[in-house]
Amino acid sequence: MERYLKGDVVIISFPYSNLRQYKKRPALVLASLKGEDIILCQITSQFKNSQYAVSLEKKNFSDGSLPVDSNIHCSLIFTMSKNMIIKKVGTINMATMIRVFQAFGMLFSIGTMREGAI
């Protein structure tokens, strides 16, 4: 099985809500865990005006690319089996990965928590 690293863009078999059918979708690797699981972030070509979306164009790749300009939706994180990965199509560059982590910083900002929430 291929080893996937943080920043890799992969094509996955993403299940429909009925869990019986699948569609091919791109995703960004956030962490490759020990064992069979991998943490991913959804990538879509649909424009979404969100502070948690990071644009993804050919210039944002250090290797490979996607056929159309897309967005990394940092608020759409999921874990799935590495067996659901069809193939790797590229790797985003460091500047883009930093923008992804900045979006996560805004999303998970502890500065917006109520006192005593934890």
GROMACS elastic network, one bead per residue, 0.5 to 0.9 nm:
[ bonds ]
;  ai    aj funct       b0    kb
    1    82     6  0.86377   500
    1    83     6  0.85051   500
    2    87     6  0.88374   500
    2    88     6  0.88655   500
    3    32     6  0.81469   500
    4     7     6  0.86898   500
    4     8     6  0.65876   500
    4    10     6  0.87024   500
    4    29     6  0.72665   500
    4    31     6  0.83363   500
    4    32     6  0.62961   500
    4    38     6  0.85588   500
    4    82     6  0.87558   500
    4    88     6  0.80618   500
    5     8     6  0.57244   500
    5    29     6  0.65313   500
    5    30     6  0.77036   500
    5    31     6  0.68028   500
    5    32     6  0.62810   500
    5    91     6  0.87797   500
    6     9     6  0.88429   500
    6    28     6  0.78039   500
    6    29     6  0.50672   500
    6    31     6  0.54335   500
    6    32     6  0.71103   500
    6    91     6  0.85644   500
    6    97     6  0.87957   500
    7    28     6  0.62362   500
    7    29     6  0.55044   500
    7    30     6  0.64912   500
    7    31     6  0.86199   500
    7    90     6  0.85725   500
    7    91     6  0.54791   500
    7    92     6  0.54723   500
    7    93     6  0.76097   500
    7    94     6  0.82255   500
    7    96     6  0.89269   500
    7    97     6  0.65604   500
    8    27     6  0.84078   500
    8    28     6  0.58964   500
    8    29     6  0.53086   500
    8    30     6  0.81617   500
    8    88     6  0.69448   500
    8    89     6  0.77567   500
    8    90     6  0.58439   500
    8    92     6  0.64449   500
    9    26     6  0.66691   500
    9    27     6  0.56811   500
    9    29     6  0.62668   500
    9    43     6  0.88291   500
    9    64     6  0.87682   500
    9    65     6  0.82965   500
    9    66     6  0.86283   500
    9    87     6  0.88450   500
    9    88     6  0.59624   500
    9    89     6  0.57555   500
    9    90     6  0.51750   500
    9    91     6  0.55340   500
    9    92     6  0.71330   500
   10    25     6  0.82511   500
   10    26     6  0.55296   500
   10    27     6  0.54556   500
   10    28     6  0.64296   500
   10    29     6  0.73241   500
   10    85     6  0.67051   500
   10    86     6  0.73532   500
   10    87     6  0.56699   500
   10    89     6  0.55279   500
   10    90     6  0.71322   500
   10    91     6  0.86920   500
   11    14     6  0.89184   500
   11    24     6  0.62699   500
   11    25     6  0.54062   500
   11    27     6  0.63089   500
   11    28     6  0.89531   500
   11    84     6  0.87518   500
   11    85     6  0.59830   500
   11    86     6  0.54998   500
   11    87     6  0.54711   500
   11    88     6  0.63004   500
   11    89     6  0.70402   500
   12    23     6  0.79950   500
   12    24     6  0.55328   500
   12    25     6  0.54065   500
   12    26     6  0.61570   500
   12    27     6  0.70097   500
   12    82     6  0.89288   500
   12    83     6  0.89267   500
   12    84     6  0.56030   500
   12    86     6  0.53336   500
   12    87     6  0.73547   500
   13    22     6  0.55814   500
   13    23     6  0.55689   500
   13    25     6  0.65788   500
   13    26     6  0.89702   500
   13    84     6  0.54024   500
   13    85     6  0.64397   500
   13    86     6  0.68251   500
   14    21     6  0.84502   500
   14    22     6  0.52449   500
   14    23     6  0.52918   500
   14    24     6  0.60292   500
   14    25     6  0.62487   500
   14    26     6  0.89913   500
   14    84     6  0.77255   500
   15    18     6  0.75740   500
   15    19     6  0.52924   500
   15    20     6  0.70532   500
   15    21     6  0.58857   500
   15    23     6  0.64714   500
   15    24     6  0.88510   500
   16    19     6  0.53975   500
   16    20     6  0.70003   500
   16    21     6  0.56820   500
   16    22     6  0.56651   500
   16    23     6  0.72451   500
   17    20     6  0.80786   500
   17    21     6  0.83698   500
   18    21     6  0.69912   500
   19    22     6  0.74953   500
   24    86     6  0.82768   500
   25    42     6  0.81411   500
   25    43     6  0.74923   500
   25    44     6  0.77278   500
   26    41     6  0.89354   500
   26    42     6  0.68649   500
   26    43     6  0.54582   500
   26    44     6  0.71153   500
   26    66     6  0.83352   500
   26    89     6  0.86675   500
   27    40     6  0.60091   500
   27    41     6  0.54686   500
   27    43     6  0.50240   500
   27    44     6  0.82704   500
   27    72     6  0.79025   500
   28    39     6  0.85524   500
   28    40     6  0.53751   500
   28    41     6  0.50466   500
   28    42     6  0.65405   500
   28    43     6  0.68175   500
   28    72     6  0.74473   500
   28    91     6  0.86752   500
   28    92     6  0.86753   500
   29    32     6  0.71653   500
   29    38     6  0.73122   500
   29    39     6  0.62179   500
   29    41     6  0.66243   500
   30    38     6  0.78008   500
   30    39     6  0.54717   500
   30    40     6  0.53442   500
   30    41     6  0.68450   500
   30    77     6  0.88259   500
   31    38     6  0.59598   500
   31    39     6  0.51154   500
   31    40     6  0.71549   500
   32    35     6  0.87123   500
   32    36     6  0.85889   500
   32    37     6  0.68180   500
   32    39     6  0.63408   500
   32    40     6  0.87323   500
   32    82     6  0.84762   500
   33    36     6  0.71795   500
   33    37     6  0.55815   500
   33    38     6  0.54630   500
   33    39     6  0.74725   500
   34    37     6  0.70216   500
   34    38     6  0.84319   500
   35    38     6  0.86828   500
   35    81     6  0.89709   500
   35    82     6  0.88423   500
   36    80     6  0.81872   500
   36    81     6  0.53426   500
   36    82     6  0.54901   500
   36    83     6  0.73702   500
   37    79     6  0.65345   500
   37    80     6  0.55127   500
   37    82     6  0.56231   500
   37    83     6  0.85914   500
   38    78     6  0.84543   500
   38    79     6  0.55825   500
   38    80     6  0.56617   500
   38    81     6  0.61368   500
   38    82     6  0.58829   500
   39    77     6  0.71968   500
   39    78     6  0.58031   500
   39    80     6  0.66861   500
   39    81     6  0.88682   500
   40    76     6  0.85243   500
   40    77     6  0.57773   500
   40    78     6  0.54571   500
   40    79     6  0.60923   500
   40    80     6  0.77269   500
   41    72     6  0.69723   500
   41    73     6  0.65701   500
   41    74     6  0.61044   500
   41    75     6  0.78197   500
   41    76     6  0.57325   500
   41    78     6  0.63669   500
   41    79     6  0.87463   500
   42    71     6  0.84487   500
   42    72     6  0.60730   500
   42    73     6  0.55622   500
   42    74     6  0.72737   500
   42    75     6  0.84252   500
   42    76     6  0.56476   500
   42    77     6  0.65391   500
   42    78     6  0.80018   500
   43    46     6  0.88626   500
   43    56     6  0.86039   500
   43    70     6  0.66307   500
   43    71     6  0.55384   500
   43    73     6  0.59699   500
   43    74     6  0.87341   500
   43    76     6  0.87520   500
   44    47     6  0.77795   500
   44    69     6  0.87807   500
   44    70     6  0.54291   500
   44    71     6  0.54670   500
   44    72     6  0.67143   500
   44    73     6  0.75529   500
   45    68     6  0.68552   500
   45    69     6  0.62519   500
   45    71     6  0.60615   500
   45    72     6  0.89169   500
   46    70     6  0.69008   500
   46    71     6  0.72636   500
   47    53     6  0.88924   500
   47    55     6  0.89229   500
   47    70     6  0.74567   500
   47    71     6  0.68577   500
   48    53     6  0.70078   500
   48    71     6  0.77209   500
   48    73     6  0.83934   500
   49    52     6  0.85824   500
   49    53     6  0.72320   500
   50    53     6  0.53116   500
   50    54     6  0.85943   500
   50    73     6  0.83495   500
   51    54     6  0.80720   500
   51   103     6  0.70461   500
   51   106     6  0.81959   500
   51   107     6  0.86018   500
   52    72     6  0.82486   500
   52    73     6  0.61487   500
   52    74     6  0.53071   500
   52    75     6  0.60945   500
   52   100     6  0.81811   500
   52   102     6  0.88465   500
   52   103     6  0.51125   500
   52   104     6  0.72337   500
   52   106     6  0.76254   500
   52   107     6  0.68749   500
   53    71     6  0.59807   500
   53    72     6  0.54601   500
   53    74     6  0.59220   500
   53    75     6  0.77879   500
   53   100     6  0.81373   500
   53   103     6  0.73487   500
   54    70     6  0.86068   500
   54    71     6  0.54334   500
   54    72     6  0.50231   500
   54    73     6  0.66471   500
   54    74     6  0.75250   500
   54    96     6  0.79112   500
   54    99     6  0.68798   500
   54   100     6  0.63749   500
   54   103     6  0.76436   500
   55    60     6  0.85117   500
   55    69     6  0.76453   500
   55    70     6  0.60898   500
   55    72     6  0.63068   500
   55    73     6  0.88758   500
   55    96     6  0.85879   500
   56    59     6  0.79788   500
   56    60     6  0.59519   500
   56    61     6  0.81427   500
   56    66     6  0.86915   500
   56    68     6  0.89470   500
   56    69     6  0.58532   500
   56    71     6  0.52437   500
   56    72     6  0.66567   500
   56    92     6  0.84813   500
   56    96     6  0.80026   500
   57    60     6  0.54074   500
   57    61     6  0.74416   500
   57    65     6  0.78190   500
   57    66     6  0.78117   500
   57    68     6  0.74979   500
   57    70     6  0.64864   500
   57    71     6  0.83652   500
   58    61     6  0.57324   500
   58    62     6  0.88458   500
   58    64     6  0.80887   500
   58    65     6  0.55929   500
   58    66     6  0.70699   500
   58    67     6  0.84969   500
   58    68     6  0.82901   500
   58    69     6  0.71611   500
   59    62     6  0.78281   500
   59    65     6  0.86156   500
   59    92     6  0.89397   500
   59    93     6  0.86011   500
   60    65     6  0.84375   500
   60    91     6  0.87209   500
   60    92     6  0.56950   500
   60    93     6  0.57244   500
   60    94     6  0.86494   500
   60    95     6  0.78228   500
   60    96     6  0.60805   500
   61    64     6  0.63555   500
   61    65     6  0.61434   500
   61    90     6  0.68587   500
   61    91     6  0.56571   500
   61    93     6  0.51140   500
   61    94     6  0.88806   500
   61    96     6  0.81813   500
   62    65     6  0.86044   500
   62    90     6  0.76110   500
   62    91     6  0.58227   500
   62    92     6  0.54955   500
   62    94     6  0.81983   500
   63    89     6  0.82795   500
   63    90     6  0.50600   500
   63    91     6  0.52030   500
   63    92     6  0.69893   500
   63    93     6  0.79659   500
   64    88     6  0.88749   500
   64    89     6  0.57006   500
   64    91     6  0.65079   500
   64    92     6  0.84488   500
   65    68     6  0.85358   500
   65    89     6  0.62734   500
   65    90     6  0.54969   500
   65    91     6  0.77525   500
   65    92     6  0.84273   500
   66    69     6  0.70795   500
   66    70     6  0.79539   500
   66    89     6  0.70973   500
   66    90     6  0.78560   500
   72    75     6  0.89238   500
   72    76     6  0.86930   500
   72   100     6  0.77905   500
   73    76     6  0.55904   500
   73    77     6  0.80633   500
   73   100     6  0.88744   500
   74    77     6  0.65812   500
   74   100     6  0.68380   500
   74   101     6  0.85944   500
   74   103     6  0.65795   500
   74   104     6  0.63930   500
   74   107     6  0.80643   500
   75   103     6  0.85986   500
   75   104     6  0.77511   500
   75   107     6  0.71538   500
   80    83     6  0.83230   500
   80    84     6  0.71981   500
   81    84     6  0.57006   500
   81    85     6  0.78223   500
   82    85     6  0.55467   500
   82    86     6  0.89972   500
   83    86     6  0.78027   500
   85    88     6  0.78498   500
   88    91     6  0.83260   500
   92    95     6  0.83280   500
   92    96     6  0.63516   500
   92    97     6  0.66727   500
   93    96     6  0.55248   500
   93    97     6  0.63832   500
   93    98     6  0.88509   500
   94    98     6  0.61470   500
   94    99     6  0.86942   500
   95    98     6  0.51641   500
   95    99     6  0.64686   500
   95   100     6  0.88495   500
   96    99     6  0.50158   500
   96   100     6  0.63113   500
   96   101     6  0.87770   500
   97   101     6  0.63228   500
   97   102     6  0.86149   500
   98   101     6  0.50948   500
   98   102     6  0.61358   500
   98   103     6  0.86529   500
   99   103     6  0.62440   500
   99   104     6  0.86815   500
  100   103     6  0.51436   500
  100   104     6  0.63820   500
  100   105     6  0.86930   500
  101   105     6  0.61054   500
  101   106     6  0.87335   500
  102   106     6  0.64348   500
  102   107     6  0.86437   500
  103   106     6  0.51739   500
  103   107     6  0.61662   500
  103   108     6  0.86504   500
  104   108     6  0.59423   500
  104   109     6  0.79958   500
  105   108     6  0.53717   500
  105   109     6  0.54974   500
  105   110     6  0.88028   500
  106   109     6  0.50644   500
  106   110     6  0.88069   500
  108   111     6  0.87952   500
  108   112     6  0.85175   500
  109   112     6  0.59823   500
  109   113     6  0.76358   500
  110   113     6  0.53336   500
  110   114     6  0.87795   500
  111   114     6  0.84505   500
  113   116     6  0.84045   500
  113   117     6  0.66413   500
  113   118     6  0.86831   500
  114   117     6  0.54534   500
  114   118     6  0.86576   500
  115   118     6  0.80006   500
